Amino acid sequence: MTGKPDQMRPDRRAIGAGALLVTLMAIGLLVRPAAVLDQLRALLFSPWFPVVLVGLYLVRPALAWPIAAISILVGYRYGVVLGLPVALVGAVVTSLIPYAVARTVRPEAGWFGRFTDGSERYFGGTGGFRGTVAARLAPTPPEAISAAAGVARVPVAAFALGTLVGELPWTIAAVVAGHSMRRLTLSAAAPDPWLVVAGVVAAAIVLAGPALRYARRRRAAE
């Protein structure tokens, strides 16, 4: 006897999300930030650069570029004093795009369903703000963090503020690196190993409280 038709019917949202993910990964492999930045040098000091910058932040999630790549560009063009707030706002805005998509689609079948369940457990244990800060501090792919927060229904304010705080050290490093360049290059987009270690340690400290509470609940349940 076969299962009910509703149980056997494919989750169209999951299929659509999977097809979109594969397409975006292919585009990201073909369109690399270094190649695009080579073409942007002529626009760096033109009146159209702010429009180009907004466009880069909007398409960045689809291309799976690191946020630091655009932060370096901002630092090179605007310096540290003006570039840091611009880059921080851009980091939040560009992160809200995959967050909003995941919050709307929220597939619940197959691998995507397991991703949803895991995201809900993570943010349920850490809280939206703390969980976002810790994930941003650690060297985690930005789209994965945004999608996890979206499917877990993390409040927008908690996600945006957590992104702002968690991206702060990475953004400072990228903007300063961009400002110090004599010639624009993405070689500085690779984070310093000590900064990566510091990010991991900071994320562990942020998550220490929820981890201890979880361990205590596990021991009490045994």
PANU-356252 format. One record per residue (C-alpha): residue in three letters; z, y, x. Coordinates in steps of 0.2 Angstrom, whole numbers, padded with zeros to 4 digits, always signed. Example, Ala and Ser with C-alpha at 12.3 -4.5 7.8 and 13.67 -1.06 7.14 Angstrom:
BEGIN
ALA+0039-0022+0062SER+0036-0005+0068
This chain:
BEGIN
MET+0000+0000+0000THR-0005+0017+0007GLY+0006+0032+0008LYS+0005+0046-0005PRO-0011+0057-0004ASP+0000+0072+0001GLN+0008+0063+0016MET-0009+0057+0022ARG-0018+0074+0020PRO-0020+0083+0037ASP-0010+0099+0039ARG-0024+0112+0039ARG-0013+0125+0047ALA-0009+0113+0061ILE-0027+0109+0064GLY-0032+0127+0063ALA-0018+0132+0075GLY-0023+0118+0087ALA-0042+0123+0087LEU-0037+0141+0090LEU-0026+0137+0104VAL-0040+0127+0113THR-0052+0141+0110LEU-0040+0154+0118MET-0036+0143+0132ALA-0055+0141+0136ILE-0057+0160+0135GLY-0043+0163+0146LEU-0050+0151+0159LEU-0067+0161+0159VAL-0060+0178+0158ARG-0048+0181+0173PRO-0038+0197+0175ALA-0044+0200+0192ALA-0062+0201+0187VAL-0058+0213+0173LEU-0048+0224+0184ASP-0062+0226+0196GLN-0072+0233+0182LEU-0058+0245+0177ARG-0057+0254+0193ALA-0069+0267+0187LEU-0059+0270+0171LEU-0042+0272+0179PHE-0042+0290+0180SER-0054+0294+0166PRO-0048+0301+0149TRP-0052+0285+0141PHE-0040+0275+0151PRO-0026+0275+0138VAL-0037+0268+0125VAL-0043+0254+0137LEU-0024+0251+0141VAL-0020+0248+0123GLY-0035+0237+0121LEU-0029+0226+0136TYR-0012+0224+0128LEU-0019+0219+0112VAL-0031+0206+0119ARG-0019+0200+0133PRO-0011+0186+0122ALA-0028+0179+0118LEU-0032+0178+0136ALA-0015+0171+0141TRP-0014+0184+0155PRO+0003+0187+0163ILE+0011+0203+0156ALA+0014+0208+0175ALA-0005+0210+0178ILE-0006+0225+0166SER+0011+0232+0171ILE+0004+0233+0189LEU-0011+0242+0182VAL+0001+0254+0173GLY+0011+0257+0189TYR-0004+0260+0199ARG-0011+0273+0187TYR+0005+0282+0180GLY+0018+0279+0194VAL+0036+0273+0191VAL+0044+0287+0181LEU+0031+0287+0167GLY+0024+0270+0170LEU+0040+0260+0167PRO+0043+0265+0149VAL+0024+0263+0145ALA+0024+0246+0153LEU+0040+0241+0143VAL+0033+0247+0127GLY+0017+0237+0131ALA+0026+0222+0135VAL+0035+0222+0118VAL+0019+0226+0108THR+0009+0213+0116SER+0023+0200+0113LEU+0024+0204+0095ILE+0006+0198+0092PRO+0009+0179+0095TYR+0026+0181+0088ALA+0018+0187+0071VAL+0004+0174+0071ALA+0017+0160+0074ARG+0029+0167+0061THR+0014+0167+0048VAL+0006+0150+0052ARG+0022+0140+0056PRO+0014+0123+0056GLU+0027+0108+0053ALA+0017+0093+0056GLY+0013+0083+0072TRP+0016+0090+0089PHE+0017+0108+0081GLY+0031+0102+0070ARG+0041+0096+0084PHE+0038+0112+0093THR+0045+0121+0077ASP+0060+0110+0076GLY+0064+0112+0095SER+0062+0131+0093GLU+0074+0132+0078ARG+0087+0121+0087TYR+0086+0132+0103PHE+0087+0149+0094GLY+0100+0142+0081GLY+0111+0138+0096THR+0108+0154+0106GLY+0105+0167+0093GLY+0089+0177+0092PHE+0093+0191+0104ARG+0102+0180+0117GLY+0089+0166+0117THR+0074+0178+0119VAL+0083+0187+0133ALA+0086+0171+0142ALA+0069+0164+0140ARG+0061+0181+0146LEU+0072+0181+0161ALA+0067+0164+0166PRO+0049+0161+0172THR+0043+0155+0155PRO+0025+0158+0149PRO+0026+0173+0138GLU+0016+0166+0123ALA+0027+0151+0122ILE+0042+0161+0120SER+0034+0172+0107ALA+0027+0158+0097ALA+0044+0149+0098ALA+0053+0164+0091GLY+0040+0166+0078VAL+0041+0149+0071ALA+0060+0149+0072ARG+0060+0165+0061VAL+0070+0175+0074PRO+0072+0193+0066VAL+0059+0206+0073ALA+0073+0218+0079ALA+0082+0204+0089PHE+0065+0198+0096ALA+0059+0215+0101LEU+0075+0220+0109GLY+0077+0203+0118THR+0060+0205+0125LEU+0063+0223+0131VAL+0079+0217+0140GLY+0072+0201+0147GLU+0056+0208+0153LEU+0065+0223+0161PRO+0067+0216+0179TRP+0049+0209+0179THR+0042+0225+0173ILE+0051+0235+0185ALA+0045+0224+0200ALA+0027+0225+0193VAL+0026+0243+0190VAL+0034+0247+0207ALA+0022+0235+0216GLY+0007+0244+0207HIS+0013+0261+0212SER+0015+0256+0230MET-0003+0250+0231ARG-0016+0260+0241ARG-0029+0249+0233LEU-0028+0240+0216THR-0026+0221+0218LEU-0018+0207+0208SER-0010+0199+0224ALA+0007+0207+0219ALA+0006+0199+0202ALA+0013+0183+0209PRO+0032+0186+0208ASP+0043+0186+0223PRO+0052+0169+0225TRP+0069+0178+0226LEU+0065+0187+0209VAL+0061+0170+0201VAL+0077+0163+0207ALA+0087+0178+0201GLY+0079+0176+0184VAL+0083+0158+0183VAL+0101+0162+0188ALA+0102+0176+0175ALA+0095+0165+0161ALA+0108+0152+0165ILE+0122+0164+0164VAL+0116+0171+0148LEU+0115+0153+0141ALA+0131+0147+0148GLY+0141+0151+0132PRO+0130+0142+0120ALA+0128+0128+0132LEU+0147+0126+0133ARG+0149+0126+0114TYR+0136+0113+0112ALA+0144+0102+0125ARG+0161+0104+0116ARG+0153+0099+0099ARG+0145+0084+0107ARG+0162+0078+0114ALA+0171+0081+0097ALA+0158+0071+0088GLU+0159+0056+0099
